[in-house]
């Protein structure tokens, strides 16, 4: 794969970098901010495979063989590095670098104590804030995609579906690669980007699927990377991107999705007291819940098809806001009630736009190809080799 000098994004040559990034769409490596939600203050790394070097503040300070142990402890805004019981020093920035680019290491958070995670390639450690160490996994793009596919999909989903997930995960990563660039990395490892728990280890079909789709991405009619949105289950009908975000995208439009009807996350329900439900709608949206006609609709509500707004568009109550406030699985729900309680019976899991993972799994099980599945969920898109993107894109 053609290499983009993406590290230039972290230099001061911002104008030059922007021009380079506009002209070149490819890079081999990606930086992922990891374990940030745990606010770790100390950790240990065990090198699992391959030789490693420790670089600290620009100098090589140690070499590691497999099974060597290194500790990292936050000391103010610096990092104390320990090796084999001795302190190597306290530094501003430390990097564990694979000597062969084939290295694998295990990361153990000590404070707070968490289960190990296994990662490919390299690890950058700093302590820029007052609360925690900062860890960045500098990893080959395709290895990262394999890790995402495993974290997002799990085991035993079949090669065809894994190929689908690999393509949309790669497209998402590349189209969002500047999301956290001001923090020194491209994406984090959480659900607001893509879930990434480290190296793909448990499902042999996943590396094979990633390799089979290497460099494949989704682009729109103007050969631009699409917003490859996906969710767990559509509930039988996907929604426009305008129902989730501020703008409508031509390849993210509503469609009937019978393939999702038998998914594990298709049906769900929640129950609230009548008083809490009415109080919420009154306080948050100034609805006149004492009006008998409005009250009747609030307590007995149906969505024959997926809607964007609750009750009526003129009221301006986005269903996505109710979903967020009340912790609901989706915006696709009906409401029934009795004297004391309100029962919300819903369909689907997630925001509902783009690809339904459980629907795609069902399609794959029925014999649809990965290209059939992608074209079903995304309108008028093209699956192309990333290495051809600059050739097709007009200057």
N, C-alpha and C positions, 0 to 999 in steps of 0.2 A: 504494500500500500504506500502511496505517495505520502511523504511526511510533511506536516505543517509545523513550523516552528512556534508552537503554541505557547511556549514558555515566555515568548516575547510579550505576551499579554500582561505579564507580571513586572515588566520593566517600565521605565518612565516614558518610553517612546510611544505614547498613546496614539498620536496621529498616524504614525507609520504602521503601528499594529493594526489599527482599524482598516487601513487600506489593504494590508496583507490578508486579513481575515475575510474581507469582502471578495477578494480575488481567489482565495483558496478555501475549499470546503472540507479538506481532509486533515485528519491528524490521527496518529497511531496511539496516543496516550491520553488518558483523562485523569483529572485529579478529583477525588471524592472525599468530602469531609465526612468522617466516620465517628461513631459513638458519642457525638456531641451532646445528645439528650441526657447522658448519664453524668455529665460534668465531672469527668475523672480527674483526680489529682495525683495518682500514681498508677503505674502499669508495668507489666513485664512482657517482654517479647522473647520467644524461643524460635530460633531459626530451624525450620523443618527440612528444607531441601535447598541445596546450593550454597555457595559461599557468599558472604555479605561483607560489606565495608561500612563502618560508621564514619560519617562526615559530620563535623561540628564546627559551626561558624566558618565554613569554607575550607577546613583542614581535615584530612583523614587522620582519625585518632585511634582506630582499631580495625582489625580484620576478624571475621567470625567464621567458624566452621559450623556445619549442621549440628543442632542440639545445644549450641551456646545460648546462654541466657543474659539478657540485658534488662536493666530496670531504668525506669524514667520517673522522676519525682519532681513535682512542681516546687520551685523555690522562688517565690515572688513572680517576676516576669521572666524567669529563666528556668532551664531544665537541668536537673542533676542526672548524670548518666553513670550507672554502676555496671560493672562487668566482673563476673566471677568473684564477687565479694569486695571488689575495690572500686573506689570512686574515680572515674576518668576525669571528671571536672563538671563545672556548671556552665551552661552555654545558652545563647539566645535562640539558636536553631540547630536541630539535630536531624540528620537524615540517615536512615537505614537503607542502603543501596545494594541491590542484588548485583553481584559481579558479573553474572551471565545473562541477566534479564530473564532468568527462568526460576528465580527464587520463590520460595513459599515460606511464610512465617506464621506463627501463632501469637495472637494478641490476647493477653489476660489483663483485664482491669482489676486492680487491687483495692483501690478506694474510689468509688464503691466497688465491692466485689461482684463481678459478673462472669457468666460463662464465657469460655474462650470463643474467639472467632479466628478463622483461618483466612489469610489473604495472600494474593499473588503479588509479586514484584516488590515495590518500594514503600517506605513509610517516612513521612515528615512529621516531626514533633516540635511544637513551639508552645509558649505559654504567654500569649499576648494579653489575655485578660486577667482579672483578679480572681476568677472562680475556678478555672480548670485548665488542664492541658488541652492542646488542640492537636488532633491527629488527622493527617491527610494521607490517604492511600493513592500513591501515584502508580497507575496500573494500565496495562495494555487495554485498549478499547474493547477488543473482542473477549478478553477474559472478564472484563467488567460486565459485558452484556450477558455472558454465561451465568455470572453470579446473580444478576437481576432476574433472568428467566427462572432460575431455581427459586429465588426468594418470592417472586410474584406468582409462580405457578405451582410449585411443589412437585411431588413425584407422580409417576405413572399417568401422565397426561398425553403421551404419544408424541412421536417425532413431528408429525405434521403441525400440531398445535404449537409445539416448541419453536418451530420455524416461524410461525406467525408472531409469537411473542418476541422472538429475537429481532425480527424486522421492525416491529413497532417500538421496541425498547431502544434499539440503535437509533432510529429516527428521532425519538424523543430526546435522547441524550445529546445528539448533535444539534438539534434545533434549539435546545435550552442550555447550551454549553457555556453561556456567559451569565447564567442566572446568579451565581455567587462569586463572580470573578473578583469583586472588590474585597472578598474575604480570603482570597488566595487559592480557591478551588472552584471547580465548575458546577458540581451538583453535590447535594448531601445524600445520605443513605436512607432517608426516611420517606414516608408515603407522600409527602408533598412534592417530592421529585419522583424517584422510583425506589422501591425497597431494595436494599443491597446489604446482604449480611456476610459478604466476603466470597471466597472461592466457591465455585460450583463443585460439589463433592459427592452428592448422593444419588444423582440420576445420570447414568452414562448416555442416555439419549440427548441430554441437553448440550454438552460440548459438540456432539455430532450435528445437531440441528443448527447450532451457531456457526460451525464450520461450513455447513452446506449453504448457509445464507450469508457468508462473509461479505461485508461491505454493501449488502442490499439495504436500501432505504426507500421510503415512500415520498414522492414529490407530487406537487399539484400540476396544473396545466401550464404554469409558468416555470416549471422545473425548480421550484422552491420546496425545501423540506416542509412537510405538513406538520401541524400540531397533531401528533399521533395519540389522541386521547383514548383511554380505555378504562373500563370499570369492571366490577365483578359480574353483575347480572342486570340486564336492561328491564326486567319485569315483563318482557314481551313487546316492548316498544322503546326505541331509542329516542332521544330528544335532540333538537338543534343545539348547536354550541351557544346560541343566543340565550338559551334557558339557563346556562351555567355561567357564561362569561358575558362581557359587554357586547361582543361583536359576533355576527353570523359568518361562519366559514362555509363555502360552498360544498366542501367534502364532508362536513359534519351536519347532516340533515336528518330529520326524523324518518324512521322506517319501522314497519312491523317486523318483529323478531320472534317468530315462533320457536326458534332454536333454543331460546333461553327459558322456555316455560317449564322445563323439567329440572332446572338447575337447583343445586343445594341451597342457593341464596335467593330463590325466586319469591317465596312467600314469607311474610313476617307480620308481627302484630305488636302493638303497644296499647296500654290502658292508662288513662288519666281520670282523675275525678272531674266531674262536670264543672265544679267551681274553679279548679285550677286551669282548666282549658278555657273557660269563658274569661277568667281573669287575665290570662296570658294574651288573648286576642284583644281584649279591651285595653290593657295597659300598653302593649307594644304597637298596636295598629289603630287604636282609637275607634274600634268597632262598637256600634251601639248594640250590645248584646242583650239589652232589655227589649229591643224591638222584636215582637213575636215572629215576624217574617224572617228577619236576619238570623234570629236565634235558631229557627227551624232549619235553615240552610247550614248553619255552623255545626249543628249537632247531627245532621244527616246529609252527608256530602258524598258525591260520587264523581269519579273520573272515568267516564267511558273510554276516553283516550287521554294520553298524557297532556297535562296543561302546564303552563308556565306560572300562572297566577292562581291564587286561592279564591274561590267563589266567582269573582268577575274581574277582568283586567282593569276596569275603571277604578276599583278599590286600591290597586297598586300594591298588593300583598304578594311578594314572590314566594312561591312554594319552597324554593331553595333556602329562604331565610327561616321558614318554619322548620324545615328539616334540620338546619344547623342548630337552631335554638333548642329544639326538643330532642336532639340526638337520634333522629329517625334514620332508617337505613336508606331511604330514597324519598323522592318527592311524589311518587306514584302510589297514592293511597286513597281509600274510601273511609268514611267515618259513620259509625252507628252509635247510638247511645240509649241508655235507660235513665231512670230517675237519678242515679248516683254516679254513673261512670260513662266515660267516652272511650270507645274502642276504635283504634286506628288499625285497619287491615291493609297492609301494603304489599307491593310487588317490586322485586328488584333490589339491588344493593349497589350503591355508588351514585355518581352524578348522572349517569345515563346517556352521555354523549359519546360517540365513537364506537369502539369495539367492545362487545360484551364478552368477557373471557369465558364464561360458562356456555354462552351461545356458540362461541368459536370452538370450544372443546367438543360440543355436540356435533357441530358441522364436520369436524375432523373425524369423529367416530363414525359418522355416516358416509365417509369416503370423499368428502370435498377436499380439494387441494388447498395448500396455503394461499395460492393466488386467488382461488374462488372466495375464500373466507375474507381476505383483505378487501377484495372488490365488493363484497356484499356490504361490509360495514363502512367503507369509505368511498364516496362518490368520485368518479372521474379522476382517480389517482393513477400514478405510474410506479411500478416497482423497478428501480434501476440500480445498477452497480454504482456505489459511491465514487468509484474511481473515474466514472464517466460524467459525473455531475458538471464539472467545469466545461467539458466539451459541449454539453447540451445547453448550458445556460448562456443566454445572450449577454454580451458585455453591456 
